[in-house]
Structure formats: C-alpha cells, structure tokens
Amino acid sequence: MSLFQVYPLQPIAITKALGSHVWDDKGTEYLDMYGGHAVISIGHTHPHWVKRIEDQLHAMAFYSNSVIMPIQEELAAALNKISGKKDYQLFLCNSGAEANENALKLASFHTGRKKIISFSKAFHGRTSLAVAATDNPSIIAPVNETGNIIFLPFNDVESLTACFAKQGDEIAGVIIEGIQGVAGIYEATTIFLQTIRALCDKHGAVYIADSVQCGYGRSGKFFAHDFAGVNADIYSMAKGMGNGFPIGGILIAPSIKAKFGLLGTTFGGNPLACAAALAVIEVMEKDNLMEDAAEKGKYLIEALTNIKGVKTVRGKGLMIGFEMEIGLEDVRKVLLNDYKVFTGEAKPNVIRLLPSLSISSAEIDLFLKGLKEAIHQISNKAN
Ligand SMILES: Cc1ncc(COP(=O)(O)O)c(C=O)c1O
C-alpha cells in the first residue's frame, strides 16, 4: 500500500534526533532550526521527557476519561502556574485543530450565537470549523464552507469596530493568532488585541487566542498574546506542549462554565500525553527556557538584521521569519543541501525559524555562519 501523497517531501529520511540536531538514515547530521514545525520545545528526545513517558508507560498507558486521572490534575496545576492564568480550566485533546475546534464550539455554546470573526491569512487547522476559519480557500472542502465565519483584515481596528457595531449581538467569538505563523510571521499589534478584548467585553463575545504555534514560551512569554497585557477567554495550545508527543488543549476562563457532555474525546488527556506535557513544563521551568527564548531570539533577530542579503526580519523570541533580497531566493535550499540546516518556509518567500527553545548560543552561531556562507555561495555563482 502506498502513502496518500499529500506532503511535498524533502528526499531525506530522518531516523535519529537529539537536542537541536537530527540525523538521516545515512548518518548525516543536520541542525534543526525548524523544530519539526515548531513542535520541539525542550529539544529532541530530551532525557527527562523520555524517562517521564517511559515511567508512565510502565505504570499505565491508557484509561478512558470516565475515571479520575490524577496526572491530568497535576498538568492543570502546572499549566495554571507556568501560564499565570490562575483560575482558568483545562480541557485536553490531541492536536491544534482539535483545540481550536473545541474553542470555537465552546464560544458558540457559551453565547448561544453562530458568527465567528477570523482574519486575513489566518491558519487555525484543517478540521471542520478550524479550517472554515482559515483564510485559505484551497484547503476548505465544499462541506466545510459556512456562512458563519466573517473574515476581516488583520490588525485593522476600524473594520473590527465597524463589524461589532453592525452585528455585535450575533458574534460568538473572535479567533486570532498572537503571531501568525503559517502566514509568514506577522505579529498582532497590542492595540488590535486590546480592541478585541474591549469589543468582546462590550458585546458578550469570546476572545479565542490561538496559541498553537506562538504559545508555550516560544515568543519569550508563555502566550504571545500576553504582550498586549490583556487576557483572552480561551487559549488553544498544541505543538510545543508535548515536545513531539501528540497533545493539545484549551485553557478556559472561569466565566465559561462546564456542563457534563459539553465537550469530549477518547484519547485527549491520556496519561502518556500528560506525562510528556509535564516533562516539558518541568524542563522549561528548571532551565528557564522562556527567558532563554526571549534573549536568544533578540540576539538572532539582531544578527539577521545585520546580514547583507537579508531584506526583512520579523518575529519575537524563537518565532522568526525573514525574507531574502532578490537573487537569493534559493538560500533555504542551499542551507539544507550544502550546510545541512533545516528551516521552515512560508509561501512565497519567507524563511521561518522555529528551533527548540533549548537551542544553544553556539548552535545559533553555527546557523548564522551557514547562512552567511550560503548567501556568499549564491552571490559568487551569480557574478
Ligand atoms: C496557529 C495554528 N493553529 C492551529 C494549527 C493546527 O494544528 P495541528 O496541525 O496540530 O492540527 C496550526 C498548525 O500549524 C497552527 O500553526
């Protein structure tokens, strides 16, 4: 049986990983500045993470959500502490799309309304409502099309205010990434997030902070939305949460009340996933990875800004996007093939850096050296 060919693959088979490095089946080592798409938060196969999962595997791999699961409560307490969202409630699921799906559904249940505001270039996942709220018609199947999503221009206070003025009593929620990832690393402005908060308060709508990619410490704060100094009603999380073990979740404000049967999942909150997520938080706290992400990100952004050939740099912490000058579009390919560095991309021409938060300064310098040499190599060939 063949695999369903939906991913344009690099012709490289990765079979081993440690920290910020991965190896292919021939033993070639690569520097991972991509983190398997922002997923690796504390480093590949971190020993504490491996041990936590291994211990849990020996104790119990699975039971359903019909019994008390102390490890879920342990995770909820750890998340309350590290996120600073003290009285929030936790619902656990398995992926980013599922987290947003539940967030959107909850906003609708809570308000009894149908309309959701989303923004240009947003990416919220590939399942029914999450994909409907994603600004990419090519991945929305006819069955996912709904008249319930209102798309507005990103960071445009005026159009948001006008929309609420016109139909505020129909709006269940507003969903927004603190830093748009798939779009190519664009930050939501402080004034925009503050306006969302104020308008949701005024009209009784739910502010959903999609933190699947920009959350979990990557920006230098636990949630990138925190830079605006206001709280969202629901935060969706996944990616960095399990460091590669599939887990997602939503943090829910105390004003939103639970009811038996409102949400549910078979695998969400399974003990192995909770063990992985606890290991991530424990390492983040012990090694100060959030502060590190802020500092190393600042260094990396400044260094990139000063490299000849780099046109623009955007982002916060270790969530960075940059564009090259005309003639240097092949830099990402050269970095991978000749300098053995994995990076991410955003169409048409943004290179995305989403490394592990535990990346060392020496590894960052190794990347910068490779980038400069790759630029040099391309420029020399052109002359
Ligand atoms: C901001 C954002 N939301 C949601 C998702 C969907 O997450 P998943 O692929 O785990 O379903 C992604 C994935 O890239 C994302 O970047």
The ligand as an ORCA input file, in Angstrom:
! r2SCAN-3c Opt
* xyz 0 1
  C      -1.714     28.745     14.594
  C      -2.067     27.323     14.317
  N      -3.263     26.854     14.722
  C      -3.621     25.575     14.522
  C      -2.782     24.688     13.884
  C      -3.221     23.271     13.666
  O      -2.522     22.407     14.478
  P      -2.480     20.830     14.164
  O      -1.678     20.659     12.915
  O      -1.842     20.232     15.379
  O      -3.879     20.392     13.983
  C      -1.526     25.134     13.443
  C      -0.608     24.219     12.746
  O       0.328     24.600     12.076
  C      -1.160     26.480     13.665
  O       0.016     26.963     13.264
*
